[in-house]
Amino acid sequence: MNFSSLVKSHKEDIILNLGIEGLKEKLNEDIKTFHFRWESETRFIISLKFSFGSSLTFDTHYHNTKSDIIAKGNLTELSSLKTKITLETKSRYWLLFLLFLPILMLIIDLWLQIGIFIPAYFIFPIFFLILTYAMRNENKRLIRNFKVYLNQN
């Protein structure tokens, strides 16, 4: 795994043996495991109903989602009985800010000679790794819930 995969968005294609109208009917049903909202005729957004980390830590409250774990979807009709769904999760480039804090701490320490405790420099990179790992798992859970819902019935 390379470093950029930690913050890049994840794209996944799902092909269903169901027409686009039948899929729309299925998606308009009451969904228990994730939040669903149409953005246009063929575009939609899904999010987890609750995400422990993002719902409590970031308090995002987007107008069309329930948490910060989001995937945008697009429907493409391949034939009258086949539909392709393209899902793309949000990128997490904003998390890179956590990696700049130790550099800023070092500059301030060298300039003002405060004497910052050396292990303090590792807090933010460790927090970055934990947070990206947790958010990646939450994104996988969202896509897995969506696939399970589509494969029901």
N, C-alpha and C positions, 0 to 999 in steps of 0.2 A: 504494500500500500504506500503510495506516495503522499507527500504532505498536502498537496493541493486537493486531494480527494476528501480531506477532512472538512473543507469549507465549501467546495463546489456543490451545485445542485445535482440531484440524482434524477435521471430520466429513465422511464420504463414504459415499454409498449405492451399492451394487452390486446389480444385478438379474440373476439367472442363470436360464437356462431349464433348471433342474435341480430336482428335488424335494428337500425338506429331508433325507430319509433318504439319497438318493444323494449329496448334498453332504456329509453327515456321514461317509459311507464314504470319500469322496475326501479329506476333511480328516484322517481317521485313518491315512492312509498315511504312509510315511516321507517327511518333507519336508526337502530339503537346504538351501534358501535362507533359511529363517526358522524360529524356534522356535514351536511351537503347543501350547497347553494348554487343555483344556476347563475352564470354571468351573462350568457347569451344563448342562442339556440343550440350551439354545439360546444360551448365552453362552460366549465364548472370549476368549483373550488371545493376541496374537502379538507377537513381538519379534525383532529381528535376532539372528542367532546370534553375531555379533560386530560391535560398533560401536567404531571406533578411539577416538573421543573419550570416549564414556560408559563403555566397559568399562575403559579405562585411567585416565581422569581421576577418575571418580566412584566406581568400584568398588562398584556398587550391590548386586549379588548378591541380587536379589529371589528368593524361593523358587520362583516360577513363570515366570521369564523368564531370558534370557541376557544382556540389556543393558538400558540405560535407555531405549532407543528402543522404545516400547510402543504398541500400538493394541489397544483392546478392541472386540470384535465382538459383534453380536447378530443371530441368524437370525430372520427372520419369514417364515412360509409365506404366499405370496400365492395360490397354487393348488397342486394336486397336482404340477404340473410347473414351478412358478416359485417362486423363493425370493429374498427381499431380505436382503442383508447390510449392516448399518450398522456402519461402522468409525469409531472416535473415538480420536484420538491423545491423549497426555498433554499437559496444559497445562504451560507453563514459567514460571509466575509467580515461582517462586523465583529466577529469573535477575535479577529487578528489584533484588534485593539489591545486585548489582554497581553499580547506578546510584546507590545511597544512599551508597556508600563515598566518592566525591568530596565529597559534601556533608558527611559526617562529618569528612573530612580538612580541609575548609575551616574548619569550626567549631573543630576542635582547633588549626589553624594560627592562627586569629584569637585564640583564647583564650590559647594558650601562646606565640604569636609565634615559631614554630619556623623559618619561612621555607621551606616546602615548595616545591620546584621546580615551576613552573607546568605544564610538560608532564606531570607526574605525575598531574595531575587528569584527563587524557584517557586514561590507560591503561585504567581500568575500563570506561568507555563503549565504547571501541574493542573491548575483550575481549568485552563484552556483544554487540555487533553480530556479531563473528566467531562467537561461540558459538551465537547464535540462528540465524544463517545455516547453520551446519554441522548443527545439530540439525534444522532444517526440511528440509534436503536428505536427511538420514538418514531422517526420517519419510516423505518422498516415496519414497525407495528401498524402505522396508518395504512401503508400500502397493502400489508397482509390482511388487515381488516376489510379493506375495499375488495380485494380479490376473493376473500371468503364470502362476502356478501353477494358478489356477482355470481359465484358458483353455487349458491343456494338455489334449490328448486330447479 
